Amino acid sequence: MLPVVIILLIFVAILLAIAYRSVRIVPHRMTDVVERFGGYHRTLKSGFNIVIPFVDHVRERIDLRVQVVSFPPQAAITQDNLSVNVDTAVYVQVTDPYNATYQVANFIQAVEQLASATLRNVIGGMDLEQTLTSREEINRELRSVLDEATVNWGIEVSRVELKGVEPPESVQEAMEKQMRADRDKRAQILSAEGEKQSAILRAEGEQSASVLRARGEAESATVQAKAEAEAMTLRARGEADAIAMVFKALHSGKVSQELLAYQYLQKLPEIARGDSNKVWIVPSEMGKALEGIGGVFEKMRDDAGADQTEARQATPPSR
């Protein structure tokens, strides 16, 4: 009885081992390349799969996700014989698991070597300045060469990135000096432009101030001239009114020519006071007025003599 139990247990263990070897679970975005008797049989997709134990053999599991191939910086010689270290990253993705398994032994290593050789060729046709400033062009040429070479490998180069280009130390020092000189030059230019703008603004401010000052002086002179004109107008009106009043008083009061002549004689000193008064104008009626004044004075003298005579006659003689 005991040997039978042992045989059954061995049989069950064999069945479990066969069942375990028959089940193949492939993760998502993965695929298995299966060989049967040493030849390619099929490609297992992600999920639950059944294989024949001891007949089917999984050759390799392929990752279908984008993989980054980052290799150490490579030394390259530019067209002007300068050595630079270039750091590059290549992004690849498997599109055909069969070709990626059987057309190339190790596609990651193959891409790395191909990218290094292509990078040296591309940089060898450029000088240092082009190498430092033409990253997009280098990336395009690298991707073009890699796409053409890997089309039969079952992989696709989705992206190529030139991470850095490191020139020699002497060149770096010269570049730093040039950059410093360029910064100093730009600073001087900006300073000169600032001073220029400041001078322009200052000149415009002074010009505006001069214009405003001139306008103020012109307006002040205009106001003063208007005030003087108004004052002269008022003064002339006052003199005209005074003359009119005097004229009216003369005609209403019937002033004699003797009085007018007397007033004229009183005004003669004021007329002669000016430095520019070289000629005196004497009215034609002045002669008659002066004759009248002379007659008045003679009459007054005669009256005074008569009074004195009457006074002597009225005084009794002394004894």
LUMZA-527752 format. One record per residue (C-alpha): residue in one letter; chain; z, x, y. Coordinates in nm, 2 decimals, padded with zeros to 4 digits. Example, Ala and Ser with C-alpha at 12.3 -4.5 7.8 and 13.67 -1.06 7.14 Angstrom:
% residues 2
   r   c       up     east    north
   A   A    00.78    01.23   -00.45
   S   A    00.71    01.37   -00.11
END
This chain:
% residues 319
   r   c       up     east    north
   M   A    00.00    00.00    00.00
   L   A    00.09    00.28    00.24
   P   A   -00.26    00.45    00.21
   V   A   -00.43    00.13    00.30
   V   A   -00.22    00.09    00.61
   I   A   -00.30    00.44    00.72
   I   A   -00.67    00.38    00.66
   L   A   -00.66    00.07    00.87
   L   A   -00.49    00.24    01.15
   I   A   -00.74    00.52    01.15
   F   A   -01.02    00.27    01.15
   V   A   -00.87    00.08    01.44
   A   A   -00.82    00.41    01.63
   I   A   -01.19    00.49    01.57
   L   A   -01.30    00.15    01.70
   L   A   -01.08    00.19    02.01
   A   A   -01.23    00.53    02.07
   I   A   -01.58    00.40    02.03
   A   A   -01.50    00.11    02.26
   Y   A   -01.35    00.34    02.52
   R   A   -01.66    00.57    02.50
   S   A   -01.89    00.27    02.53
   V   A   -01.76    00.14    02.86
   R   A   -01.87    00.32    03.18
   I   A   -01.74    00.20    03.51
   V   A   -01.93    00.34    03.81
   P   A   -01.76    00.33    04.16
   H   A   -01.94    00.17    04.46
   R   A   -02.21    00.39    04.62
   M   A   -02.21    00.61    04.31
   T   A   -02.46    00.64    04.03
   D   A   -02.46    00.81    03.69
   V   A   -02.76    00.98    03.53
   V   A   -02.76    00.91    03.15
   E   A   -02.93    01.12    02.89
   R   A   -03.00    01.02    02.53
   F   A   -03.05    01.30    02.28
   G   A   -03.10    01.55    02.57
   G   A   -03.36    01.35    02.76
   Y   A   -03.34    01.12    03.06
   H   A   -03.26    00.77    02.95
   R   A   -03.15    00.56    03.25
   T   A   -02.95    00.56    03.58
   L   A   -02.63    00.35    03.58
   K   A   -02.56    00.15    03.89
   S   A   -02.21    00.08    04.03
   G   A   -02.00   -00.15    03.83
   F   A   -01.95   -00.22    03.46
   N   A   -02.19   -00.05    03.22
   I   A   -02.22   -00.01    02.84
   V   A   -02.35    00.31    02.67
   I   A   -02.38    00.42    02.31
   P   A   -02.11    00.67    02.22
   F   A   -02.21    01.00    02.09
   V   A   -02.57    00.91    02.16
   D   A   -02.58    00.86    02.54
   H   A   -02.45    01.13    02.76
   V   A   -02.37    01.11    03.14
   R   A   -02.55    01.42    03.28
   E   A   -02.42    01.39    03.64
   R   A   -02.26    01.15    03.88
   I   A   -02.45    01.13    04.21
   D   A   -02.29    01.03    04.55
   L   A   -02.53    00.81    04.74
   R   A   -02.33    00.84    05.07
   V   A   -02.44    01.07    05.36
   Q   A   -02.30    01.42    05.29
   V   A   -02.24    01.69    05.55
   V   A   -02.37    02.03    05.47
   S   A   -02.17    02.27    05.70
   F   A   -02.22    02.64    05.63
   P   A   -02.08    02.94    05.81
   P   A   -02.25    03.07    06.13
   Q   A   -02.57    03.25    06.06
   A   A   -02.69    03.56    06.25
   A   A   -03.04    03.53    06.40
   I   A   -03.25    03.76    06.62
   T   A   -03.41    03.60    06.93
   Q   A   -03.76    03.69    07.06
   D   A   -03.60    03.93    07.31
   N   A   -03.42    04.12    07.03
   L   A   -03.07    03.98    07.09
   S   A   -02.85    03.88    06.80
   V   A   -02.68    03.54    06.81
   N   A   -02.46    03.35    06.57
   V   A   -02.57    03.00    06.51
   D   A   -02.35    02.73    06.36
   T   A   -02.53    02.43    06.22
   A   A   -02.45    02.11    06.03
   V   A   -02.70    01.92    05.82
   Y   A   -02.65    01.55    05.72
   V   A   -02.83    01.47    05.39
   Q   A   -02.84    01.16    05.17
   V   A   -02.96    01.12    04.81
   T   A   -03.24    00.86    04.78
   D   A   -03.36    00.93    04.43
   P   A   -03.09    01.03    04.18
   Y   A   -03.35    01.14    03.92
   N   A   -03.52    01.39    04.15
   A   A   -03.19    01.51    04.29
   T   A   -03.08    01.59    03.93
   Y   A   -03.40    01.73    03.77
   Q   A   -03.61    01.86    04.06
   V   A   -03.35    02.09    04.21
   A   A   -03.05    02.26    04.04
   N   A   -02.81    02.22    04.33
   F   A   -02.95    02.03    04.63
   I   A   -02.65    02.11    04.86
   Q   A   -02.70    02.49    04.81
   A   A   -03.07    02.45    04.84
   V   A   -03.04    02.26    05.17
   E   A   -02.81    02.53    05.30
   Q   A   -03.04    02.82    05.22
   L   A   -03.34    02.64    05.35
   A   A   -03.17    02.55    05.67
   S   A   -03.06    02.91    05.73
   A   A   -03.41    03.05    05.67
   T   A   -03.57    02.78    05.89
   L   A   -03.31    02.84    06.16
   R   A   -03.39    03.22    06.17
   N   A   -03.76    03.14    06.20
   V   A   -03.72    02.89    06.48
   I   A   -03.48    03.11    06.69
   G   A   -03.70    03.41    06.63
   G   A   -03.98    03.24    06.83
   M   A   -03.75    03.18    07.13
   D   A   -03.57    03.40    07.38
   L   A   -03.20    03.37    07.45
   E   A   -03.23    03.13    07.74
   Q   A   -03.45    02.90    07.54
   T   A   -03.21    02.92    07.25
   L   A   -02.92    02.82    07.47
   T   A   -03.10    02.54    07.65
   S   A   -03.33    02.40    07.38
   R   A   -03.09    02.26    07.12
   E   A   -03.28    01.93    07.09
   E   A   -03.60    02.11    07.02
   I   A   -03.43    02.34    06.76
   N   A   -03.28    02.03    06.59
   R   A   -03.62    01.86    06.57
   E   A   -03.79    02.16    06.42
   L   A   -03.52    02.21    06.16
   R   A   -03.53    01.84    06.06
   S   A   -03.91    01.85    06.04
   V   A   -03.91    02.15    05.81
   L   A   -03.62    02.02    05.59
   D   A   -03.78    01.68    05.56
   E   A   -04.11    01.83    05.44
   A   A   -03.93    02.06    05.19
   T   A   -03.69    01.81    05.05
   V   A   -03.92    01.51    05.01
   N   A   -03.96    01.60    04.63
   W   A   -03.59    01.67    04.58
   G   A   -03.49    01.30    04.61
   I   A   -03.28    01.36    04.93
   E   A   -03.33    01.27    05.29
   V   A   -03.22    01.48    05.59
   S   A   -03.08    01.21    05.83
   R   A   -02.96    01.44    06.10
   V   A   -02.94    01.81    06.20
   E   A   -02.69    01.93    06.46
   L   A   -02.68    02.27    06.62
   K   A   -02.30    02.30    06.68
   G   A   -02.30    02.62    06.87
   V   A   -02.49    02.94    06.97
   E   A   -02.28    03.24    07.04
   P   A   -02.46    03.53    07.21
   P   A   -02.32    03.89    07.21
   E   A   -02.02    03.98    07.42
   S   A   -02.22    04.19    07.67
   V   A   -02.45    03.89    07.72
   Q   A   -02.16    03.66    07.75
   E   A   -02.01    03.88    08.02
   A   A   -02.34    03.89    08.21
   M   A   -02.37    03.51    08.18
   E   A   -02.02    03.47    08.31
   K   A   -02.10    03.69    08.61
   Q   A   -02.41    03.50    08.68
   M   A   -02.23    03.16    08.65
   R   A   -01.96    03.29    08.88
   A   A   -02.23    03.41    09.13
   D   A   -02.40    03.07    09.11
   R   A   -02.07    02.89    09.17
   D   A   -01.99    03.11    09.47
   K   A   -02.34    03.05    09.60
   R   A   -02.31    02.67    09.56
   A   A   -01.97    02.69    09.72
   Q   A   -02.11    02.88    10.02
   I   A   -02.40    02.63    10.04
   L   A   -02.17    02.34    10.04
   S   A   -01.94    02.51    10.30
   A   A   -02.24    02.57    10.52
   E   A   -02.36    02.22    10.48
   G   A   -02.02    02.09    10.56
   E   A   -02.00    02.30    10.88
   K   A   -02.35    02.19    10.97
   Q   A   -02.26    01.82    10.93
   S   A   -01.94    01.88    11.12
   A   A   -02.13    02.05    11.40
   I   A   -02.38    01.76    11.40
   L   A   -02.11    01.50    11.41
   R   A   -01.92    01.69    11.68
   A   A   -02.24    01.72    11.89
   E   A   -02.31    01.35    11.84
   G   A   -01.95    01.27    11.94
   E   A   -01.98    01.48    12.25
   Q   A   -02.32    01.32    12.34
   S   A   -02.18    00.98    12.29
   A   A   -01.88    01.07    12.50
   S   A   -02.11    01.20    12.77
   V   A   -02.32    00.89    12.76
   L   A   -02.01    00.67    12.78
   R   A   -01.87    00.88    13.06
   A   A   -02.20    00.87    13.26
   R   A   -02.21    00.49    13.20
   G   A   -01.85    00.46    13.32
   E   A   -01.93    00.67    13.63
   A   A   -02.24    00.47    13.70
   E   A   -02.06    00.14    13.65
   S   A   -01.78    00.27    13.88
   A   A   -02.03    00.38    14.14
   T   A   -02.20    00.05    14.12
   V   A   -01.87   -00.14    14.15
   Q   A   -01.77    00.09    14.45
   A   A   -02.12    00.04    14.61
   K   A   -02.09   -00.34    14.56
   A   A   -01.74   -00.33    14.71
   E   A   -01.86   -00.12    15.01
   A   A   -02.16   -00.35    15.05
   E   A   -01.93   -00.65    15.04
   A   A   -01.69   -00.48    15.29
   M   A   -01.98   -00.40    15.52
   T   A   -02.11   -00.75    15.49
   L   A   -01.76   -00.89    15.57
   R   A   -01.73   -00.65    15.85
   A   A   -02.07   -00.74    15.99
   R   A   -01.98   -01.11    15.96
   G   A   -01.66   -01.05    16.14
   E   A   -01.83   -00.86    16.42
   A   A   -02.10   -01.12    16.43
   D   A   -01.83   -01.39    16.45
   A   A   -01.65   -01.19    16.72
   I   A   -01.97   -01.15    16.92
   A   A   -02.04   -01.51    16.88
   M   A   -01.69   -01.60    16.99
   V   A   -01.72   -01.36    17.29
   F   A   -02.06   -01.50    17.37
   K   A   -01.93   -01.85    17.35
   A   A   -01.63   -01.75    17.56
   L   A   -01.85   -01.59    17.82
   H   A   -02.07   -01.89    17.85
   S   A   -01.79   -02.14    17.84
   G   A   -01.57   -01.94    18.08
   K   A   -01.85   -01.85    18.32
   V   A   -01.75   -01.49    18.33
   S   A   -01.89   -01.31    18.63
   Q   A   -02.11   -01.00    18.62
   E   A   -01.84   -00.80    18.79
   L   A   -01.61   -00.85    18.49
   L   A   -01.88   -00.75    18.24
   A   A   -01.95   -00.44    18.44
   Y   A   -01.58   -00.36    18.44
   Q   A   -01.56   -00.40    18.06
   Y   A   -01.86   -00.19    18.01
   L   A   -01.70    00.09    18.22
   Q   A   -01.40    00.07    17.99
   K   A   -01.61    00.11    17.68
   L   A   -01.80    00.41    17.82
   P   A   -01.54    00.67    17.70
   E   A   -01.56    00.53    17.34
   I   A   -01.94    00.54    17.35
   A   A   -01.94    00.90    17.48
   R   A   -01.68    01.01    17.21
   G   A   -01.94    01.05    16.94
   D   A   -02.11    01.39    16.89
   S   A   -02.45    01.24    16.82
   N   A   -02.45    01.02    17.14
   K   A   -02.69    01.22    17.36
   V   A   -02.85    00.93    17.54
   W   A   -02.67    00.64    17.71
   I   A   -02.84    00.31    17.75
   V   A   -02.75    00.13    18.07
   P   A   -02.86   -00.23    18.10
   S   A   -03.09   -00.33    18.39
   E   A   -02.82   -00.58    18.51
   M   A   -02.57   -00.30    18.54
   G   A   -02.69   -00.21    18.89
   K   A   -02.63   -00.56    19.02
   A   A   -02.30   -00.56    18.85
   L   A   -02.20   -00.23    19.00
   E   A   -02.31   -00.36    19.34
   G   A   -02.09   -00.66    19.28
   I   A   -01.80   -00.44    19.19
   G   A   -01.86   -00.23    19.50
   G   A   -01.85   -00.54    19.71
   V   A   -01.53   -00.65    19.55
   F   A   -01.37   -00.32    19.61
   E   A   -01.49   -00.33    19.98
   K   A   -01.36   -00.68    20.01
   M   A   -01.03   -00.58    19.87
   R   A   -01.01   -00.28    20.11
   D   A   -01.09   -00.51    20.41
   D   A   -00.83   -00.76    20.30
   A   A   -00.58   -00.48    20.27
   G   A   -00.66   -00.34    20.61
   A   A   -00.63   -00.69    20.77
   D   A   -00.29   -00.74    20.61
   Q   A   -00.17   -00.41    20.75
   T   A   -00.30   -00.51    21.10
   E   A   -00.12   -00.84    21.08
   A   A    00.19   -00.67    20.97
   R   A    00.19   -00.43    21.27
   Q   A    00.12   -00.71    21.51
   A   A    00.40   -00.91    21.37
   T   A    00.65   -00.62    21.42
   P   A    00.82   -00.61    21.77
   P   A    00.80   -00.29    21.96
   S   A    01.11   -00.09    21.97
   R   A    01.28    00.00    22.28
END
